[in-house]
Amino acid sequence: MINSVDFSGRPFHFIGVGGIGMSALAYVLAKRHLPVSGSDLRPNHMTRRLEEIGTHIFDKQQASNLELFRANAEAKVVVLNTEEQITTGEFAHLPQVICSTAINTSNLEYKAALELGCPIFHRSDVLAALIAEYRSIAVAGTHGKTTTSSMIGYMLLEAGLDPTILVGGEVNAFNGNARLGESPYLVAEADESDGSLIKHSPEIGIITNIELDHPDHYDTLEEVIDIFQIFAKNCKILVGSIDCETVRDRLKPNLTYSLIADNGADYYVTNIDYRADGTTALVWERGKALGVLNLRLLSKHNLSNSLAAVAVGRLLGLDFGEIAKGLATFEGARRRFEFRGEVDGITFIDDYAHHPSEIRVTLAAARLQARPGQRVVAIFQPHRYSRTLAFLDEFAECFAHADMVVLTDIYSAGEPDLGLVSGEKLAQEVAKRHPQVTYQPTMALVCEYLLSTLRPGDLALFLGAGNLNQAIPEVITSLRQPEIATS
């Protein structure tokens, strides 16, 4: 069996191809005219996008999905006669099977791939192989990876550098979570959640910050730091935010950025203006003023992300004017403070924030955008039992910028419920620190409650990495029905 990913023409088959990371890889490989197929239990717009470019998608994860490859291999054996040729024939047709951490060894399709003798790779192996092929920029960190990698990819695209891009969110500017460019540059989001970050060796690595976010995989912050330290050593040049003390003290980046002018960073800002419609700041490079940066994105965390993009742009030889022009029109990735609609004067925002630190800064951005007298209503779906339990106290304190908090049951993401924590328990803890908290256990009850509670002028902010955002169109449609009836 081969032990490295083969981009020479051998087929790829993705088990669970509809996921955000898997679909990005499948898209880039299919656009490179490699044979790509995949399966997923629930077809979605990403699998439809893959089908549009010729990827065959199975709507079940079952052993029979691989029968086509078995038949091809057997047909090749019939034509060829010698033992050596049989081996060559089988490997010429059997696919490279790609899995994410979500696919376990009991999966029937995975078992069939093993029995058939297919080479099996984790999705991070494919990403690592692509990173090794390009002049790569890999963005890592506990928070801000998707926005920062999307921002850098968009900046390079606007500057005419035509990068290949793979990110963990969808961006309107390139109509999805991936694009194939013709240049030697690749921008990728590098995930630490399962430890696979250590496989990547980019030309430029970025670390935005480091916290414990995945207690299902790591027991302590030290374990997380160990993974980032290995990644840092694998990067030719490491860019890092020294506003995060862990990055500053434990990783010692080659190039640094900070929102604090006297922090000793290579890139920093002054004259900062955080507004409801965006952010403006004067950018400095080692004591020299580069110029003014105007962003459509809100709040300090996005200004920090933009400094990482400035540092990368300057490393690649871009003028600050080119950098600023690109960043000025970047609208962000979907599900990152994404405007979803307005009805009866109620504004609906969707955000992926699922860690207490992310919720805190997202609510601060919402408060910044809220008009005088406008209520910020936070609707949160906890993600994973392990995360909710590990950060129960932090979750209880992170809703200070919300006027009202609506909590629902925990989205398990496949984890078993051990009975140690629940959405109701979290609501009780939040209520000890916040004056207006309600618990609505189901999606239907969340919708019903919002329809009876939201009022004109509210900013309704849906938070979480699960499926809570599916409630947004239902609430909007229900609110619009009286308008339709009277029109």
N, C-alpha and C positions, 0 to 999 in steps of 0.2 A: 504494500500500500504506500502511496506517495505521502510525504510528510510536509509538503508546502503547497500553498494555493497556486493553482495553475490557470493563468490567464491566456493560454495559447489557443484555446478553442474547445476545451473540455466543458461539458454542460455543468450548470449550477442548478441545484434544486433547494429552495428555501422552505423549511418547515416553520410555519408561522410568519409568512411573508408580509402580512398586513401591518405588522408593528412599525413604529416610526423609524427605528434604526435599521431593521431588516429591509424595509421597502426602499429606503434610500440606497442601500448597497445594490439591491436587485435592479433598481432603475439605472444606476451608473453602468453596471455590467451589461444590461440589455442594450443601452445606448452605445456601448462599445462593440455591439453586434456579436456578443457571446450568447450561446443558447441558455436561456434562463426559464425556469418554471418554479412554481411554489404552491403552497397550500395555506389555507387559513380557515378557521371555523366560522368566521363572520366576515364576508366580503365587505369592503368599505371603499371609500373614494380613492384610497391609495392603491388598492388592488385593481380597481377599474383603470386607474392611470397606467398601471403596469400592463394591463391587458391591451390598452390602446397602442402600446409600442411593441406588441408581439409576444408578451410573456404569457405562458399558459398557466392559469390559476385553477387549482382544485379547491372545491368548497368544503372538503372534509379532510381531516388528517387521518388517513388510513393507509394500510400496507399496500393496497392495490394501486395507489398513486405511483408507485415505483415499478409497476408491472411493465409499463411501456419500455423502461430502460432495460429490464430483464429480458424482454422479448427482443430488443435490438441486439443485446449482447449475445443471446442464444443464436440469433440469425447470423451474426458475425462468425460464431463458432462453426456453424454449418458450412460456411463458405471456406473458412480457413482450416488447414489440416494439421499443422504441426503444433506441438505443445507450446512452443515459444509464441507462435502466431495467435493461439487461443488466448494466452495471457494478454498480449497486446490488444487483441480485439475486444476483450472484456473491459480493459481499462480505457479504451478509446470511447466506449459508450456509457459506462456507468458514471453517474453524475457525482460531482462534489456536493455533498449534502451539508447545508449550512443551518445551524441552530442558534437560538439565543439561550440565555440562562433560563428562560421560562419553559423550555422544552426539557422534560425529564426523561429518564431512561425507560419509563413505563409507556411512553408514547408509542403507539403501534407503528406509526410511520418511521419513527427513529429505529425501532427494533428491526423493521424490514430492511432499512438501509444497512444496519450492522450485518444482518444475515446475508445480504446481497454482496457485501464486501466493498461498499462505497466508502471512499475517504470522507470523514466527517470532521467539520471544522466549526468552531464557535464563530459568531459574526465578527468578533473582535479580531480573529485571525485574518479575515478578508480585509477589514479596514487597515490592519497593520501592513498587509501586503500592498495595499494601494498607497498608503503613506510612504512606504519604502520606494515606490516607483516615481514619486513626484518630488518637487520642491515643496514640502508640506508645511502647513501651519496647523497645529493641533491645539484646540482650546480645551483646557481642563479646569476643574474647580467645582466646589460644591454648589455654588449658585452662579447664575449668569452665563453658563456655557452656551446655551442656545442663542441668546441675544448677541453675545460677543462674537461667536462664530458666524452668525448670519450677518452681522454688521461688517465684519472683515470681508466676508465673501462678497457682499453687496458693494463695498468700497472698491475692491479690486475689479469687480465687474464694471462699475461706473468709470473706473480709470482706464478701461480698455485692456486689462490683463487677462480676461477670459478664463477665470479659474474653474476648476472642478470643485463642486461644493457638496458636502454631506453634513447635514445638521439634524438635530433632534426636535425640530419643529418645522412648521410650514411657513413659507415666506412668499407673499404675493409677487414680489419682484422677480422671482424665478419659478413661480407657479408650483411650489411644492417644497419638499425637503431635500431635494438633490438636483444637480445639473451637471452635465458633462461639458467641460470646456476643452479648448484645443491647445491651451498653453501648458507649460510645465508646472503650474501652481495648483495646489490642492488645499482647500480649507476644510477641516473636519472638526466635529465635536468629539472629544475623547472622554468617555464615561468611566468614572471610578467605582460605580455601584457594586460591581462584582469582582473587582480586583484586576480586570483585564487591561487597565490603563498601562500596566508595566510592559505590555507588548509593543507599544508604539515608540518609534524613534524618529520624530519629525525634525526638520531643519530648524523650525521655530516652534517652541512650545509656550503656551500662555497658561498661567495659573491665576485665576481670579480671586480665590479665597479657599480656605479649608475649614470645614466643620464636620462633625459626625452627622451623617444624614441617613445612613443605611444600616441601622442596628440589626437587620436581618442577616447582614454579611460581616459586619465589624462589631467587635465587643467594646473597643475603646478608640478614642481619638488617635492614640499613638499608632494603632494599626493602620488607620487612614493615612497618617503622615508618612509611614513607611512606604506605602504605595506611591504617594506623590514624590517622595525622595528618589525612588527608582526611576519614575518618569522623568524627573528633573535631570538625572544623570544621563538619560537616553537622548535628551534634546541637545542639538548643537548650540542653540541660543535659547535661554530661558527668560521670558518676560513675566514679571509678576507684580501684583499689587502689594505694596508694603503697608497699605492701610490695614491689611490682615497681618497681625503680629506673627502668626504661625508661618506664613509665607516669608515674611521678612527675616525671622530669626532662624528658622529651620531649613530653609531652601536656598536663601541668598541668591536671588536671580541675577543674571547678567545685566538685564535692563529692568528698571523699576518705574512704576507710576503711582501717583497718589493724588488725592483731592486736597491734601494739606501742603501749602506752599513751602513750609520750612521743614519738611519731612526728609529732605535729602534725596528725593526721587529724581530720576532722569527726566521724567515728564510729569508736570503738575499743572494746576489751574489756579487762577485768581479771578476776581471780578465775576463771581458766579451769580447768576440770576435764575432761580427756580420759579417757573411760572406755570399757570394752568394749561398753557398751550405749548410748552416746551421748555428748553433749558439753553442758556447762553453762558459761555465762559471764555476767558482768555487763556490760551494754551502756551505753556513754556517748555522749552527743550534745553536742559542743562543751563538754565539762567538766561536764555535768549527767548524773547517773545516770538512765537510762531504766527499767531493770529487768533482771530475769534472763531469759536466753534458754535454753531447754532444747531440744536437738535430738536426734532419733533417729540422725542421721548422725554418722559417725566422723571424727576427725582434724581437723587445723588447716585444711586446704584447704576443707573444708565449712563450718567456722566462718567463714572468710573470705567464702565465697559467701553465707552468711546475712547478713553485714553489708551486702553490696550490696543484698539484699532489704530490709533495715531502712531503708537510705537511700532507696530508691525508695518504700517505704510511707510514710515521713515526708514525702517530697516531695508525695505524693498526699493528704496530710492525715489519714492513719490514726493512731489512738492506738497507742502502743507495745503496749498490752495486746492489741489486735486483731492486730497483727503477730506478737507472741509466740505467741498462741493458734494462729494458722495455721501458723507454722513448726514448732511443737511436734509437730504430727501429720503433717508431710511425711515420706514414707517414701523419697523419692528416685526417680530414673528407672530404668527397667530397664537392665540391663547396666552399672550404676554400683554396684559392690559388691553385686550382687544375689544374694540367697540362693536357691540352686536346689535344695537338698535335703540330707538327711543320711541315710546308710545305714552300718551297721556302725560307727557312731561317727565316720565321716568326713564333714566338712562341705564342701559344694561351693558355691563363689562364682564368679560370672561378672562380669568387668569389662572395659570398653571400652578401658582404658589401652593406648596404643600408642606413646607418646613416652617417652623415658627419665625425664623429670620426672614424668610421670603414673604410671609404673610405680613409681618411688621412693616417692611419697606413698601409693599404693594398698597397697604392701607394708608401709609403716609402719602404715597403718590395720589391716591384717591382723595384724601383730605385736601391736598394741594389743588386738585382739579375741581373739587366741590364748590359750588357757588354759595354765597352767604345764605344761611338758612336751609341749605340742602342737606338732607340726612344721608350719611353713608351707611348702607345696609350690607353687612358682610354675611354671605351665605357660604358655609364651609362644609365640605365633605372630607373627613379625615381619610388618609391614604395609608393603608397597612396597619394591622394590629401592633406589630413590633415598633413602628415609628410612633404611633399614638401613645403607647405605653412608655417608651423610652423618653419622650419629650412632653409628658403630660403637664408638668409644671410650666414649661416654656410655652406650650399652647395656651395654657390658662391665662397667660399674661400678654399675649401678642395682639390682642384685639382692641387695644386702647384707643386707636384712631377711628373705630367704628361707633356709630350711634346705636346700632342695633346688631345683634349677632343671631344668626339662624344656623343651627347645627343639625346634621343628619347622621345616619349610621355610617360606620366605617366601611370604606371600599377595600375589600380584602386583598385585591391583586393576587389571588390564589393562595394566600396564607390561611392556615387553619385558625379558627376561633378557639383559643384556649380558655376563654372565659375570664381573662385577666383585666380586660378593658373593653369599653363600649362607647358608642357615640353619646349615650345618655350619661355615662360617667364623665366624659369630657365636658359635656354641657354643664354638669353640676360644678365641676372645677372652674370653668370659665365664669359661671354665675357668682362665684365667691369674689371675683375681682371686677366684674362688669355689671352695671345696673340693669341692662336689658338683654336677656338671653332667652332664646326658646329652642326647644328640641323637637324636631319633626322627623321621626324615624325613617320614613319612606319618601321616595321621590314624589309620589302622588300627594302626600301630605305637605311636603315642602311647597309644591305648586299651589295647593289650596290655601295654605297660609299666606303666601306672598300675594295672591290675588285679593285676599281680604285685608292685607296690611299695608302694602305699598301705596304711596300717595304721590300726587304730582310733585316734582322737584327732587324725588329720591334718586340717589345713585346706587343701583343694585349691583354689587360686586360678587360674582360667583368665583369661589376659590377652591382649588383642588386638582389633583392629577388623575382622578377617576372619571366617572361619567356624569357628574353633576351638571356639566354644561348642556347636557341633553334636555334639561328642564327649561333652558332659556327660550327656545322657540315656542314651547308649549305655553309658557306664561305670556309671552308677547302676543301669540295668536289669540289667547283667551281675552286679553285686554283689548284687542282690536275688534273683537266680535260685535260689541255694541256699536262701534263706528260703522261696521259693515251693514248692520241691521238698519241703521238710520240713514244710510247713504242712498 
